[in-house]
Amino acid sequence: MPKKSDRYVVKNPDGGWDVKAGGAKRASAHKDTQAEAEKRAKEIVENLGGGEVRIQDRKGRFRDSDTVPKGSDPRSSKDTKH
């Protein structure tokens, strides 16, 4: 089950990329590039206590998912993929 802090990076039909919460009508953020939107999504999730960032490709299929720890995570293990 998705957490409230989870965010999705999705293509905006008018151009650019949106960061959205599950089921939200409005975007949490809008960026010109997917990379910028992914970075902002990770910042939001981190500030909300950690969760998942899921990224769609241009065709609307999920191509990647990343777990983001909460901001003051004392664990030394970090995601090395991103």
KETIMI-900350 format. One record per residue: residue in one letter; x, y negated, z negated of N, C-alpha, C in turn. Coordinates in Angstrom, 3 decimals, decimal comma. Atoms other than C-alpha are relative to their C-alpha. Layout:
# residues N
type=A	n_c1=X	n_c2=Y	n_c3=Z	ca_c1=X	ca_c2=Y	ca_c3=Z	c_c1=X	c_c2=Y	c_c3=Z;
...
***
This chain:
# residues 82
type=M	n_c1=0,836	n_c2=1,187	n_c3=0,000	ca_c1=0,000	ca_c2=0,000	ca_c3=0,000	c_c1=0,880	c_c2=-1,249	c_c3=0,000;
type=P	n_c1=-0,805	n_c2=1,215	n_c3=-0,077	ca_c1=1,412	ca_c2=-3,394	ca_c3=0,976	c_c1=-0,164	c_c2=-0,860	c_c3=-1,259;
type=K	n_c1=0,035	n_c2=0,921	n_c3=1,122	ca_c1=2,306	ca_c2=-5,833	ca_c3=-1,781	c_c1=-0,335	c_c2=-1,394	c_c3=0,503;
type=K	n_c1=0,317	n_c2=1,373	n_c3=-0,378	ca_c1=1,200	ca_c2=-9,465	ca_c3=-1,806	c_c1=1,203	c_c2=-0,736	c_c3=0,562;
type=S	n_c1=-1,202	n_c2=0,698	n_c3=-0,454	ca_c1=4,793	ca_c2=-10,479	ca_c3=-1,211	c_c1=0,480	c_c2=0,463	c_c3=1,374;
type=D	n_c1=-0,426	n_c2=-0,498	n_c3=-1,311	ca_c1=5,177	ca_c2=-8,422	ca_c3=2,002	c_c1=-0,344	c_c2=-1,007	c_c3=1,094;
type=R	n_c1=0,218	n_c2=0,918	n_c3=-1,118	ca_c1=5,487	ca_c2=-10,448	ca_c3=5,206	c_c1=0,277	c_c2=0,704	c_c3=1,316;
type=Y	n_c1=-0,118	n_c2=-0,533	n_c3=-1,351	ca_c1=5,240	ca_c2=-9,711	ca_c3=8,920	c_c1=0,490	c_c2=-1,110	c_c3=0,917;
type=V	n_c1=-0,480	n_c2=0,938	n_c3=-1,010	ca_c1=7,160	ca_c2=-11,442	ca_c3=11,712	c_c1=-0,682	c_c2=0,412	c_c3=1,303;
type=V	n_c1=0,806	n_c2=-0,317	n_c3=-1,174	ca_c1=4,810	ca_c2=-11,599	ca_c3=14,694	c_c1=0,100	c_c2=-1,122	c_c3=1,029;
type=K	n_c1=-0,059	n_c2=0,985	n_c3=-1,088	ca_c1=4,847	ca_c2=-13,337	ca_c3=18,080	c_c1=-1,266	c_c2=-0,855	c_c3=-0,020;
type=N	n_c1=1,122	n_c2=0,922	n_c3=-0,072	ca_c1=2,643	ca_c2=-16,410	ca_c3=18,246	c_c1=-0,406	c_c2=-0,120	c_c3=1,468;
type=P	n_c1=0,425	n_c2=0,061	n_c3=-1,407	ca_c1=0,529	ca_c2=-16,446	ca_c3=21,440	c_c1=0,289	c_c2=-1,346	c_c3=0,673;
type=D	n_c1=-0,300	n_c2=1,321	n_c3=-0,564	ca_c1=1,289	ca_c2=-20,174	ca_c3=21,874	c_c1=1,498	c_c2=-0,274	c_c3=0,087;
type=G	n_c1=-1,453	n_c2=0,149	n_c3=-0,039	ca_c1=5,051	ca_c2=-19,606	ca_c3=21,619	c_c1=0,598	c_c2=0,054	c_c3=-1,384;
type=G	n_c1=-0,680	n_c2=-0,104	n_c3=1,281	ca_c1=7,527	ca_c2=-18,960	ca_c3=18,876	c_c1=-0,443	c_c2=1,230	c_c3=-0,778;
type=W	n_c1=0,264	n_c2=-1,147	n_c3=0,868	ca_c1=7,218	ca_c2=-16,554	ca_c3=15,964	c_c1=-0,572	c_c2=-0,466	c_c3=-1,327;
type=D	n_c1=0,636	n_c2=0,313	n_c3=1,272	ca_c1=5,044	ca_c2=-16,574	ca_c3=12,848	c_c1=0,422	c_c2=0,986	c_c3=-1,076;
type=V	n_c1=-0,179	n_c2=-0,836	n_c3=1,186	ca_c1=5,661	ca_c2=-15,244	ca_c3=9,358	c_c1=-1,371	c_c2=0,034	c_c3=-0,667;
type=K	n_c1=1,349	n_c2=-0,115	n_c3=0,546	ca_c1=2,370	ca_c2=-13,894	ca_c3=8,015	c_c1=-0,063	c_c2=1,042	c_c3=-1,102;
type=A	n_c1=0,329	n_c2=-1,008	n_c3=1,008	ca_c1=1,102	ca_c2=-12,090	ca_c3=4,950	c_c1=-1,035	c_c2=0,931	c_c3=0,617;
type=G	n_c1=0,975	n_c2=-0,951	n_c3=-0,516	ca_c1=-0,993	ca_c2=-8,985	ca_c3=5,594	c_c1=-1,425	c_c2=-0,518	c_c3=-0,126;
type=G	n_c1=1,395	n_c2=0,430	n_c3=-0,007	ca_c1=-4,546	ca_c2=-9,942	ca_c3=6,563	c_c1=-0,196	c_c2=-1,511	c_c3=0,011;
type=A	n_c1=0,108	n_c2=1,461	n_c3=0,030	ca_c1=-3,779	ca_c2=-13,678	ca_c3=6,561	c_c1=-0,377	c_c2=-0,547	c_c3=1,368;
type=K	n_c1=0,368	n_c2=0,668	n_c3=-1,249	ca_c1=-5,323	ca_c2=-15,933	ca_c3=9,185	c_c1=1,044	c_c2=-1,049	c_c3=0,370;
type=R	n_c1=-1,004	n_c2=1,031	n_c3=-0,234	ca_c1=-2,726	ca_c2=-18,669	ca_c3=8,771	c_c1=1,395	c_c2=0,544	c_c3=-0,265;
type=A	n_c1=-1,391	n_c2=-0,414	n_c3=0,172	ca_c1=1,022	ca_c2=-18,273	ca_c3=9,022	c_c1=0,608	c_c2=-0,659	c_c3=-1,232;
type=S	n_c1=-0,784	n_c2=0,563	n_c3=1,103	ca_c1=3,307	ca_c2=-18,779	ca_c3=6,029	c_c1=1,065	c_c2=-0,940	c_c3=0,554;
type=A	n_c1=-1,014	n_c2=0,821	n_c3=-0,659	ca_c1=5,868	ca_c2=-20,235	ca_c3=8,459	c_c1=-0,075	c_c2=0,257	c_c3=1,502;
type=H	n_c1=-0,096	n_c2=-0,143	n_c3=-1,460	ca_c1=6,373	ca_c2=-20,795	ca_c3=12,188	c_c1=1,393	c_c2=-0,439	c_c3=0,402;
type=K	n_c1=-1,354	n_c2=0,306	n_c3=-0,459	ca_c1=9,788	ca_c2=-20,725	ca_c3=13,865	c_c1=0,091	c_c2=0,211	c_c3=1,501;
type=D	n_c1=-0,182	n_c2=-0,111	n_c3=-1,448	ca_c1=11,034	ca_c2=-21,056	ca_c3=17,428	c_c1=0,557	c_c2=1,358	c_c3=0,418;
type=T	n_c1=-0,610	n_c2=-1,277	n_c3=-0,367	ca_c1=13,067	ca_c2=-17,834	ca_c3=17,394	c_c1=-0,367	c_c2=1,086	c_c3=-1,001;
type=Q	n_c1=0,290	n_c2=-1,134	n_c3=0,866	ca_c1=12,498	ca_c2=-14,383	ca_c3=15,970	c_c1=1,009	c_c2=0,073	c_c3=-1,143;
type=A	n_c1=-1,041	n_c2=-0,044	n_c3=1,033	ca_c1=15,804	ca_c2=-14,551	ca_c3=14,067	c_c1=-0,282	c_c2=-1,018	c_c3=-1,108;
type=E	n_c1=0,339	n_c2=1,016	n_c3=0,998	ca_c1=14,757	ca_c2=-17,792	ca_c3=12,343	c_c1=-1,206	c_c2=0,440	c_c3=-0,831;
type=A	n_c1=1,194	n_c2=-0,462	n_c3=0,705	ca_c1=11,360	ca_c2=-16,303	ca_c3=11,463	c_c1=0,340	c_c2=1,143	c_c3=-0,960;
type=E	n_c1=-0,406	n_c2=-1,110	n_c3=0,857	ca_c1=12,985	ca_c2=-13,152	ca_c3=10,072	c_c1=0,739	c_c2=-0,524	c_c3=-1,238;
type=K	n_c1=-0,735	n_c2=0,586	n_c3=1,126	ca_c1=15,337	ca_c2=-15,223	ca_c3=7,903	c_c1=-0,962	c_c2=-0,657	c_c3=-0,984;
type=R	n_c1=0,968	n_c2=0,683	n_c3=0,876	ca_c1=12,447	ca_c2=-17,324	ca_c3=6,559	c_c1=-0,878	c_c2=1,013	c_c3=-0,728;
type=A	n_c1=0,823	n_c2=-1,042	n_c3=0,626	ca_c1=10,338	ca_c2=-14,212	ca_c3=5,889	c_c1=0,745	c_c2=0,630	c_c3=-1,181;
type=K	n_c1=-0,806	n_c2=-0,590	n_c3=1,080	ca_c1=13,168	ca_c2=-12,737	ca_c3=3,807	c_c1=0,118	c_c2=-0,953	c_c3=-1,186;
type=E	n_c1=-0,050	n_c2=0,986	n_c3=1,081	ca_c1=13,469	ca_c2=-15,977	ca_c3=1,817	c_c1=-1,306	c_c2=-0,010	c_c3=-0,784;
type=I	n_c1=1,313	n_c2=0,014	n_c3=0,653	ca_c1=9,729	ca_c2=-15,975	ca_c3=1,089	c_c1=-0,180	c_c2=1,234	c_c3=-0,867;
type=V	n_c1=0,170	n_c2=-1,252	n_c3=0,744	ca_c1=9,682	ca_c2=-12,320	ca_c3=0,036	c_c1=0,907	c_c2=0,026	c_c3=-1,223;
type=E	n_c1=-0,927	n_c2=0,041	n_c3=1,131	ca_c1=12,741	ca_c2=-12,792	ca_c3=-2,168	c_c1=-0,547	c_c2=-0,895	c_c3=-1,109;
type=N	n_c1=0,555	n_c2=0,936	n_c3=0,979	ca_c1=11,130	ca_c2=-15,789	ca_c3=-3,886	c_c1=-1,253	c_c2=0,538	c_c3=-0,684;
type=L	n_c1=1,222	n_c2=-0,572	n_c3=0,569	ca_c1=7,942	ca_c2=-13,788	ca_c3=-4,478	c_c1=0,260	c_c2=1,277	c_c3=-0,800;
type=G	n_c1=-0,312	n_c2=-1,153	n_c3=0,833	ca_c1=9,765	ca_c2=-10,997	ca_c3=-6,285	c_c1=0,377	c_c2=1,255	c_c3=0,745;
type=G	n_c1=-0,427	n_c2=-1,152	n_c3=-0,784	ca_c1=10,833	ca_c2=-8,695	ca_c3=-3,470	c_c1=-1,149	c_c2=0,686	c_c3=0,700;
type=G	n_c1=1,007	n_c2=-0,719	n_c3=-0,779	ca_c1=9,008	ca_c2=-6,526	ca_c3=-0,961	c_c1=0,554	c_c2=0,362	c_c3=1,364;
type=E	n_c1=-0,370	n_c2=-0,431	n_c3=-1,349	ca_c1=9,046	ca_c2=-5,602	ca_c3=2,713	c_c1=-0,198	c_c2=-1,134	c_c3=1,007;
type=V	n_c1=0,144	n_c2=0,866	n_c3=-1,170	ca_c1=9,615	ca_c2=-7,650	ca_c3=5,856	c_c1=-0,071	c_c2=0,940	c_c3=1,195;
type=R	n_c1=0,179	n_c2=-0,846	n_c3=-1,178	ca_c1=8,282	ca_c2=-5,958	ca_c3=8,991	c_c1=0,017	c_c2=-0,882	c_c3=1,237;
type=I	n_c1=-0,221	n_c2=0,826	n_c3=-1,177	ca_c1=9,284	ca_c2=-7,246	ca_c3=12,417	c_c1=-0,572	c_c2=0,674	c_c3=1,237;
type=Q	n_c1=0,573	n_c2=-0,497	n_c3=-1,245	ca_c1=7,319	ca_c2=-6,833	ca_c3=15,635	c_c1=0,884	c_c2=-0,399	c_c3=1,174;
type=D	n_c1=-0,660	n_c2=0,404	n_c3=-1,228	ca_c1=8,765	ca_c2=-6,843	ca_c3=19,120	c_c1=-0,978	c_c2=-0,860	c_c3=0,812;
type=R	n_c1=0,849	n_c2=0,876	n_c3=-0,820	ca_c1=7,335	ca_c2=-8,957	ca_c3=21,937	c_c1=-1,303	c_c2=0,650	c_c3=0,435;
type=K	n_c1=1,209	n_c2=-0,714	n_c3=-0,406	ca_c1=4,777	ca_c2=-6,264	ca_c3=22,772	c_c1=-0,907	c_c2=0,334	c_c3=-1,178;
type=G	n_c1=0,842	n_c2=-0,212	n_c3=1,162	ca_c1=3,395	ca_c2=-6,157	ca_c3=19,224	c_c1=0,257	c_c2=1,292	c_c3=-0,753;
type=R	n_c1=-0,344	n_c2=-1,240	n_c3=0,705	ca_c1=5,030	ca_c2=-2,881	ca_c3=18,160	c_c1=1,022	c_c2=-0,328	c_c3=-1,082;
type=F	n_c1=-0,978	n_c2=0,231	n_c3=1,051	ca_c1=6,888	ca_c2=-2,793	ca_c3=14,870	c_c1=1,307	c_c2=0,664	c_c3=0,379;
type=R	n_c1=-1,308	n_c2=-0,499	n_c3=-0,418	ca_c1=10,570	ca_c2=-2,403	ca_c3=15,685	c_c1=0,948	c_c2=0,161	c_c3=-1,170;
type=D	n_c1=-0,916	n_c2=-0,058	n_c3=1,126	ca_c1=12,125	ca_c2=-2,820	ca_c3=12,244	c_c1=-0,739	c_c2=-0,370	c_c3=-1,281;
type=S	n_c1=0,523	n_c2=0,314	n_c3=1,320	ca_c1=11,423	ca_c2=-3,042	ca_c3=8,543	c_c1=1,186	c_c2=-0,147	c_c3=-0,932;
type=D	n_c1=-1,109	n_c2=0,243	n_c3=0,909	ca_c1=13,636	ca_c2=-4,372	ca_c3=5,788	c_c1=-0,532	c_c2=-0,224	c_c3=-1,407;
type=T	n_c1=0,357	n_c2=0,193	n_c3=1,398	ca_c1=13,329	ca_c2=-4,093	ca_c3=2,010	c_c1=0,835	c_c2=-1,141	c_c3=-0,551;
type=V	n_c1=-0,678	n_c2=1,159	n_c3=0,561	ca_c1=14,171	ca_c2=-7,352	ca_c3=0,267	c_c1=-0,144	c_c2=0,059	c_c3=-1,513;
type=P	n_c1=0,089	n_c2=-0,023	n_c3=1,463	ca_c1=15,064	ca_c2=-7,292	ca_c3=-3,448	c_c1=-0,444	c_c2=-1,354	c_c3=-0,538;
type=K	n_c1=0,355	n_c2=1,284	n_c3=0,599	ca_c1=13,829	ca_c2=-9,959	ca_c3=-5,828	c_c1=1,246	c_c2=-0,858	c_c3=-0,137;
type=G	n_c1=-1,095	n_c2=0,955	n_c3=-0,032	ca_c1=15,979	ca_c2=-13,055	ca_c3=-6,066	c_c1=1,136	c_c2=0,240	c_c3=-0,964;
type=S	n_c1=-1,061	n_c2=-0,190	n_c3=0,984	ca_c1=17,902	ca_c2=-12,216	ca_c3=-9,238	c_c1=0,254	c_c2=1,480	c_c3=-0,237;
type=D	n_c1=-0,204	n_c2=-1,439	n_c3=0,087	ca_c1=18,439	ca_c2=-8,539	ca_c3=-8,499	c_c1=1,399	c_c2=0,293	c_c3=-0,547;
type=P	n_c1=-1,312	n_c2=-0,259	n_c3=0,589	ca_c1=21,247	ca_c2=-7,347	ca_c3=-10,805	c_c1=0,741	c_c2=1,164	c_c3=0,658;
type=R	n_c1=-0,660	n_c2=-1,126	n_c3=-0,669	ca_c1=21,967	ca_c2=-4,278	ca_c3=-8,638	c_c1=1,024	c_c2=-0,509	c_c3=0,997;
type=S	n_c1=-1,038	n_c2=0,415	n_c3=-0,938	ca_c1=25,131	ca_c2=-4,489	ca_c3=-6,618	c_c1=-0,265	c_c2=0,556	c_c3=1,405;
type=S	n_c1=0,268	n_c2=-0,551	n_c3=-1,319	ca_c1=23,679	ca_c2=-2,417	ca_c3=-3,754	c_c1=-0,877	c_c2=-0,961	c_c3=0,802;
type=K	n_c1=0,718	n_c2=0,904	n_c3=-0,894	ca_c1=22,521	ca_c2=-4,577	ca_c3=-0,891	c_c1=-0,216	c_c2=0,710	c_c3=1,325;
type=D	n_c1=0,288	n_c2=-0,536	n_c3=-1,325	ca_c1=21,013	ca_c2=-3,797	ca_c3=2,483	c_c1=1,142	c_c2=-0,385	c_c3=0,929;
type=T	n_c1=-1,124	n_c2=0,275	n_c3=-0,887	ca_c1=23,953	ca_c2=-3,478	ca_c3=4,865	c_c1=-0,424	c_c2=-0,092	c_c3=1,464;
type=K	n_c1=0,478	n_c2=0,015	n_c3=-1,372	ca_c1=21,806	ca_c2=-3,240	ca_c3=7,996	c_c1=-0,220	c_c2=-1,441	c_c3=0,489;
type=H	n_c1=0,306	n_c2=1,378	n_c3=-0,389	ca_c1=20,851	ca_c2=-6,948	ca_c3=7,990	c_c1=0,820	c_c2=-0,965	c_c3=-0,784;
***
